[in-house]
Amino acid sequence: MDGINNAGLGARRNEDIALDLLKFVAGTTGVGRQAAGATGFSGASAPKPEEHVNHLLELYGRCLKAVEGKGA
């Protein structure tokens, strides 16, 4: 609740910071992007959209723990 009380002072909630961290990590590493199609044989099938969502939610949880100082 401190984030709500200090909202006028420019303080940010841990959830907002974790979301920004998730965006940075996902954008930098390409997590959650569809694999580009290639001609020829492929080693593995493309992950399903549900798997992408689950992976991003897991990553967000890890980011939130890191922001809160609880370790990853």
C-alpha positions, 0 to 999 in steps of 0.5 A: 500500500505504500506505493498507493500512498506515495503515488503523488511523490513519484514512487513506483510500485514493485509490480510496475518495476517488475513489469518494466524489467520483464519487458527489458529482459523479454525484448533483449533475449527474444523471450515470447517471440514466435520462432521464424520459419525456416526451410528444410528440417527443424529440430523442434516444433514451435511452442504453443501460444499457451507455452509462451504465456506461461513462460512470460508469467513465470519470468514476471514472477521471477522479476517481481521476486528480484525487485522485492529482494527475495532472490530469484 
